[in-house]
């Protein structure tokens, strides 16, 4: 049985152990550049995945992620950022990771072979019709991830498959197949390298377009962020001041009136008479700040 492309030897790896460090690092960096370039070919599928995920979240459904090992870490990383960046609650974005929390402390390889766990984790998460499940596997053959994808589809969820090998089982099983054809790694089979880079970029693109579609980005600002530390509170005040065109004191007062929420604070700073008026404006605009500001200005 032929090796998948991710397991093959890279031509540039021959004799790499004898090269000077600058040359080794240059080759590794070129590998990441090459991997990043492969994402462009998958943009139509990435768009389809993001639109499906945005529709699911807008309808009150969930966007789940599943994976094992390095690919699972890329999925986990993307999911964990959604709260701080876009204010999407963690219960809306469950992560199914082979081996569970224990595998995050000590990475084990054997857990990715337990297909039954993939199906069980989907059942435990309660995924069903209207939900979206993003499954990530470099080879596209990881038993845990394949089982999660199959169980997700059987439960009625829409499955997005992200893999780095053309024709792999995961891509064949997915409703939306995102192929990141990164090829051999400079350390054969070490898919935390180029494959992981491409996965990270693709997932980042998906989740960022989701945030934009949900109205959580306005003119490049995170207008639905969760300000739970000093840095983010300063950022929130700066966003309110920039979008509403007010000074820092007015921005901070608006944030206080809005309970720390950026979107209503912007509307309050722009002239809305309190948090309830801001809430109504946002409800009428489907949570989109631009139309809410236009409605406020048109009064």
Secondary structure as the mmCIF struct_conf table of DSSP 4:
data_model
#
loop_
_struct_conf.conf_type_id
_struct_conf.id
_struct_conf.beg_label_comp_id
_struct_conf.beg_label_asym_id
_struct_conf.beg_label_seq_id
_struct_conf.end_label_comp_id
_struct_conf.end_label_asym_id
_struct_conf.end_label_seq_id
HELX_LH_PP_P HELX_LH_PP_P1 UNK A 2 UNK A 4
HELX_RH_3T_P HELX_RH_3T_P1 UNK A 5 UNK A 7
BEND BEND1 UNK A 8 UNK A 8
STRN STRN1 UNK A 9 UNK A 9
HELX_LH_PP_P HELX_LH_PP_P2 UNK A 10 UNK A 10
HELX_RH_3T_P HELX_RH_3T_P2 UNK A 11 UNK A 13
TURN_TY1_P TURN_TY1_P1 UNK A 14 UNK A 15
HELX_RH_3T_P HELX_RH_3T_P3 UNK A 16 UNK A 18
BEND BEND2 UNK A 19 UNK A 19
HELX_RH_AL_P HELX_RH_AL_P1 UNK A 21 UNK A 38
HELX_RH_3T_P HELX_RH_3T_P4 UNK A 39 UNK A 42
HELX_RH_AL_P HELX_RH_AL_P2 UNK A 43 UNK A 58
TURN_TY1_P TURN_TY1_P2 UNK A 59 UNK A 60
STRN STRN2 UNK A 63 UNK A 67
HELX_RH_AL_P HELX_RH_AL_P3 UNK A 69 UNK A 86
HELX_RH_3T_P HELX_RH_3T_P5 UNK A 90 UNK A 92
BEND BEND3 UNK A 93 UNK A 93
STRN STRN3 UNK A 95 UNK A 97
TURN_TY1_P TURN_TY1_P3 UNK A 98 UNK A 101
HELX_RH_AL_P HELX_RH_AL_P4 UNK A 102 UNK A 105
BEND BEND4 UNK A 106 UNK A 106
BEND BEND5 UNK A 109 UNK A 109
HELX_RH_3T_P HELX_RH_3T_P6 UNK A 110 UNK A 113
HELX_RH_AL_P HELX_RH_AL_P5 UNK A 115 UNK A 125
TURN_TY1_P TURN_TY1_P4 UNK A 126 UNK A 126
TURN_TY1_P TURN_TY1_P5 UNK A 129 UNK A 130
STRN STRN4 UNK A 132 UNK A 137
BEND BEND6 UNK A 138 UNK A 140
HELX_RH_AL_P HELX_RH_AL_P6 UNK A 143 UNK A 154
TURN_TY1_P TURN_TY1_P6 UNK A 155 UNK A 156
STRN STRN5 UNK A 158 UNK A 163
BEND BEND7 UNK A 164 UNK A 165
TURN_TY1_P TURN_TY1_P7 UNK A 166 UNK A 167
HELX_RH_AL_P HELX_RH_AL_P7 UNK A 169 UNK A 173
BEND BEND8 UNK A 175 UNK A 175
STRN STRN6 UNK A 176 UNK A 179
STRN STRN7 UNK A 185 UNK A 185
BEND BEND9 UNK A 186 UNK A 187
TURN_TY1_P TURN_TY1_P8 UNK A 188 UNK A 189
TURN_TY1_P TURN_TY1_P9 UNK A 191 UNK A 193
HELX_RH_AL_P HELX_RH_AL_P8 UNK A 194 UNK A 213
TURN_TY1_P TURN_TY1_P10 UNK A 214 UNK A 215
STRN STRN8 UNK A 217 UNK A 218
TURN_TY1_P TURN_TY1_P11 UNK A 219 UNK A 220
STRN STRN9 UNK A 221 UNK A 222
TURN_TY1_P TURN_TY1_P12 UNK A 223 UNK A 224
BEND BEND10 UNK A 229 UNK A 229
HELX_RH_AL_P HELX_RH_AL_P9 UNK A 230 UNK A 244
TURN_TY1_P TURN_TY1_P13 UNK A 245 UNK A 245
HELX_RH_AL_P HELX_RH_AL_P10 UNK A 248 UNK A 257
TURN_TY1_P TURN_TY1_P14 UNK A 258 UNK A 260
HELX_RH_AL_P HELX_RH_AL_P11 UNK A 262 UNK A 269
TURN_TY1_P TURN_TY1_P15 UNK A 270 UNK A 271
BEND BEND11 UNK A 273 UNK A 274
HELX_RH_AL_P HELX_RH_AL_P12 UNK A 275 UNK A 284
TURN_TY1_P TURN_TY1_P16 UNK A 285 UNK A 287
HELX_RH_AL_P HELX_RH_AL_P13 UNK A 289 UNK A 297
TURN_TY1_P TURN_TY1_P17 UNK A 298 UNK A 298
#
